[in-house]
Amino acid sequence: MGQGDRINILLLGIGGAGHDGPYLSDTNIILSIKPSANQVAMISVPRDLAVKINEHGIRKINNADAFGEAQQANGGGEYARKIFEQTFNTNIPYYARVDFTAFKELIDAVGGITINIERSFVDTAYPGPNNSFQTISFSAGLQKIDGERALMFARSRHGSNGEGSDFARAKRQQLALSAFKKKLLSAGAYLNPITLQKIITSLSQHIITNMDFGQIMYLVGMAKDFNSEDVKTLVIDDSPNGFLKSIISEDGAYLLVSKTGDYSGINSAINNIFEATGTPAVYIPEQTKSAAIVIAIPSVKIEIQNGTWRAGLAAIKKQELEKDGLIISSISNSAKRPIASTTIYIRNTSASSAIVSSLINKLQAPTTSTLPEWLKSAYNASSSSSDIIVVLGEDAS
């Protein structure tokens, strides 16, 4: 079912119905299988990677599924498959798109998974019901978790102790998938008719794929011979030795782009992952190509203060703005409440005009560089170094 001795499958994780941005791919993993050596590899692609998406221009790669879905119902996975294939110049003939419900149901179907959590963390801004937030926490060490906890573990984006980045999250997702595979194949779980029925039911309702049932069972059967302890992994990131760097686009969106301006280093790492003996180094060609998509506008620290008595308003607004790519450094309640009108206070007059314009557009609020006395006193008494302070008023929607 593959080309040569390599089978590549694009795994997409989406929120699905009932979630904000239901077709934006929250998880993007290229699952690569080498049958001759009984080897498997997982390559995590960050959702904020800037790529060319056909007529839509340069956009975040997690938009590909949503654009495809807008063109044709259930067509997002195939559209995204083509974009990933074009971007990385790698043959990816198959895809599977899974929503949050399937992720939970599949893990519950095998009786939960056991994960060795590397480090403890707390996330105080994990999405809750009705656009709310909840606090979740995980302790380091070996523990068994059900589908709901596994989703929290794989989805958390604002964890403490170094777990707040998308790259840390990508590693957790890989860990959860490896644990699921190990549990599915342990003690012949995949041969249990009740387990199989639960899995097939969830597959039929919550997973879209271009693989037929026979192909899926072929992969499951082949997976019995894989060494679960020897799964090769690659997280494409912006670490010092990584392939990417972060920028702010002209419209204020947070993006990740190649340090060299092209994808040759990333493509080489993907294509040679089974030969790699360690973490791939950054590929730097002899003559660095011009990065047409790189717009080097400096990062800006944005602080949001809730000037109303509506609990959680700053957190909700933070989530909305971060979905649009803006970076929010902190949230808090304002020293004075209630405030009638939302105002954008510019403390650093050198702050990117593109980001300021983006905030004005998204918040429909005026800007000023003059801080009122109550805000000036509160700011001077704090250790904040924000470039922009947004104070939400009663008019904030």
N, C-alpha and C positions, 0 to 999 in steps of 0.2 A: 504493500500500500504506500510505500515511500519511494524516494528516488535514490537509487544506489543504496548505501548502507546508512541511511539517515532518515528518520521520520520526524518532521517538525509539525507541531500542533500549537496554534495560538489559543491560549486560555484567557478569556475575558470575564471579569467579575463586575456585575452591574447591580445597582440597587433594585431595579425593577419597579413595578407598579406600587404606588403609595410612598415612594421615596423622591426627594428632590433630585432633579437631574437623573431620571430613571435609567437613561440609556448612556450616560457618560461612564466609560469603563474605569472603575475604581481600582481594578487589578488588571495588569497586563503582563502575562508570562508566556514566553516561548518555551514550550516543553519539547525537548529534543531527545530522541531515542536512537541508540545505536545497537540494533539487534545482534550483530555479530559478536559484540563484546559484552552483551547484557548490561549495557550502561545507559544511564539516563541523566539528563542535565536540565536545569531550570535557569532561564535567563529572564530577570525581571526588568521591565522597561518602565521608567517613571512616567506617570500620567501627565506631567508638565513638560515633557520633551517637545520642543518646537519642530514641527515637520511640515512638509508641503502636502496638503490634502486637496488634491485636484483643484476644482474651481473655487474652493474656499480659501486658497492661499496658505500662508504660514499660520498654523493653528496648533494648539496642544493636541498631542496624539490621542488623548482620551476622548476627543470629540469625534473621532472617526466612526465609532459605532453609532453615535447619535445622528450624525449626518446620513449614514446609510439607512438608519431606521426611518428618518424623515422622508427618504425617497421611496422606501418600500417596507411595509410591515414585516418584521422578522428578517429584514435584509441587512441589518447593521453588522452582524458578525462577518458575513461574506465581504462587505464593503471594507471593514476594518482589516480583514485578512489581506486584502490586496494592498492596502496602504502600508501595513507592516512589511509585506513582501517587497514592495517598491523601496521603502525607506532603507531597509537593511540589505537589499540585494541578495536575499536569501530565500530559497524555495520553501514556502510554508503552505502546503496544500490543504491543510485541515484547520478547523477552528471549532471551539466549543464555548458558548456564552452561557454563563451561569449567574442566576440572580441570588440575592442574599438568602431567600427562602430555601433554595436548593442546597446551598452550602450548609445550612443548619440541618436540613432533613437528611442529607447524605451522611453527615457525621453522627447524627442520632441513630441512623439506620444500622450503623456498625457498633453501636453501644458506646459512642464517645471515643476520644483519642487521648493518648498519653504524650505529653510534651515536657521536655526539659527546658524550662524557661531560664534564659541566661541571666537576666537581671530584673529585679523588682521595678515596677513603675505604677504611677497613678495618672489617670487622665480625668480631669475635671470638666472636660467639654465634649464628652462622647454624646453623639446624637441620641435624643430620647423621643418619646411620642409627642406629636403635635408641635414640632419645631422647638422642643425643649432640649435641655442638656442634663446629663446625669454624670455622676462620678463613678468610675470603675477602677479597679486595682488588681494587680497580679503580683504574686510573690515569687521570687526566684526559686528554682528547684523543680524536681520531677513531680508532675501532677496530672490527674485525669480530668478532662473537661468535656462538657456536653456541647451540642451544636451552638447554643446561644452564646456560651462563654468563648467558644472557638471563634465565632464571628467577631466578638468584641476584641479578642486577641489579635486577629488578623486585620481588623478594620481601624483600630485606634490610631489617631493622627496627632494627638496632643499630649502624649505621655511624657512623664518626667524621666530623669535619669538617663538621658540620651535616647529615649524611645519616641521622641516627638517628630522625627523626620520621616519623609516618605521612604527613605532608603532603609531605615530601621524597620519600618512597616513591611517593606518588600521581603526582608529576611524572615520576619515572623510569618508571612504568608507562605513562603517556601517551606518553613518548618512545619506549619499546619498541614500542608499538602503531603509532605513526606510522612507525617504521622498518620494521616488518613490512609495513604497507600499501604503502610505497614500494617495497620489494623485491619484493613479490608482483606488482605491476603493472609493474615495470621489465622492459623487453625482452620483454614478453609472457609472463612466467613463468607467469601463470595460464592460458595457453593450452597450456602444455607438458603432454602427456598423462601423463607419469610424475609430474610435480609434482601434477597434478590428482588422480591416483589416490591418492597419499600423503595429500593433504589430505582427500579424501572418506573414506578409511579412518579417519583420526583423528577426523573429524567424526562418523562413525557410531558410534564406540566411546567417545568422551570428551566429547562436547558434547551438551547437552540444549537444545533451542530450540523455539519455537512457529512458527518460520518454515519454509516448505517449501523444497525445493531451488531451485525457480524463483525464489522471492523472494530467496534468497541470491545467486544468479547475477545477478539484476537489480541488486542493490546492488554487486556486484563490477564489473559492467559500467559502472555509473554512476560508480564510484570512479575510473575511468580519467581522467575529466575534472576531478577535484578537484586543487587546488593543494596539494601536500604541505607547502609552506613556509608556508601560510596557514591552518593548522588552529587554530581558536580553542580555548583551554583555560581551564578554571576549576577551581581546587582549593578546595573549601569548607573553610576552616581557622579556626584561632584566633589568627591573626596580629593585630597592632594594628589593621589595617584589615579584618580578616576578620569573618565573621558569627558566629563561635562563641566560646565560652569553656569552659574545663575546670572540672569540679566533681568532688567525690567523693560518691557516693550514700550513703544510710543504711547500706547493707551493705558499704561500703568499695570499691565499684567505681568505676573511672575512667570518666567520661562526658563527652561534649561536648554542649553545649546552646546554643540561640540566645541571643545577648546581649540581644535584645529580648523574648524570651519567646514569639515566634511565628515562622513561617516565611515571612512575607510578603516580607522582603528577599531571602531565598534564592530563593524562587519567582520573584520579579521578575528576578533575575540570570539564572536558568535560561531563562526565557521570552524574555528580551531579549538573549541572548548574541551573536546575530548582528549586533545593532545596536551593541553595546558597542565603544568605541574603546580601552579600556584596562582595567585591573583594576577591577572594580566596587567602589564604596565601600560602607561599611556602611549599610544602610537602617535609619534610626531613625524610627519613626512619631512624630507630634506628642505622643501620649500613650502611653508604653510600657505594654504590656499586662502583667499579672501573669504570671509564669512558674511555672505550677503544678508543672512537673516539676523545677524547679531546687531542689536541696537544698544550700545553701551551707555545706558542711563543709570546713574548710581542708585543704590537702594535707599529707601526713605523709611524712617521709623514713624509709624502711625499709631497713636494712642486713642482709644475710644472711651469716653466717660458717659455714664448714664445720668442725664440730668432730670430724669423723671422718677416716679415711684413705681414704675412698672418693672417688676423683678425680671432679671435676665435679658433686658432689652439690649444691653451692650454686647452680650454674648451672642444673641441672635444676629445682630448687625455685623459682628465680627465674622460669623459663619457666612453670611451673605456676601460680604466683601471678599473674603478669602476664596470663595467659589469663583469669583471673577478674577482671581489671581493677585489681588493686593495683599501685602504683608502687614499684618496687624501685630505690633510688638507687645501691647498690653491693653487690658480693659479694667475699668473700675467704676465706682459710683462717684459722681462729682461732689465737691465740697458743699455746693449750694444746690438745693432742689426745692421746688420744681423750677425748671428752665422752660420758658415758653417756646423758643425757636431754636432749631438745630443750627449750630455755627461751626465752621471749619477754621481753626486758629492756626496760622502759619508761623511757627517759631523760627524756622530756618528759611530765610528768604531765598536761599540757593536751592531749595528743594525742587525736584523735577517738576516743571510746569505741566508735563504730560500727566503725572500722577495727580497733581492738584486738579487738573481739568477732569480727570477720570472720577475723582471724589465728588466734585461739583455735580457732574452728570448723574452719578449713582445716588447721591444723597439729596440732590435738588436743594442745596443749602449755600448760603453766602460765605465768603472767606474774609478774614481780616488778620492783620499782623499785630493788632493791639489787643492784649489780653486784659480782661476786666480785673479789677483789684482782687476779687475773691479767688479767681483762677491763678493770678500771678502769685498770691500768697501761698496757695496750696502747692503750686508748682515749685516755688523756691524752697518749700519745706520738704519736698520729696527728693528722691535720687533719680528722678526721671530725666532722660535725655532725648525725649521725643522731638522729632522735627515738625510734626503736625499733631494737633490735639483736636479731635472731633468731640464736641459736647452735644449729645442727643437731647433734643427738646421734646415737648409735648406733641409737636407736629410730626415727629418721626413715625413713619408707618412700618 
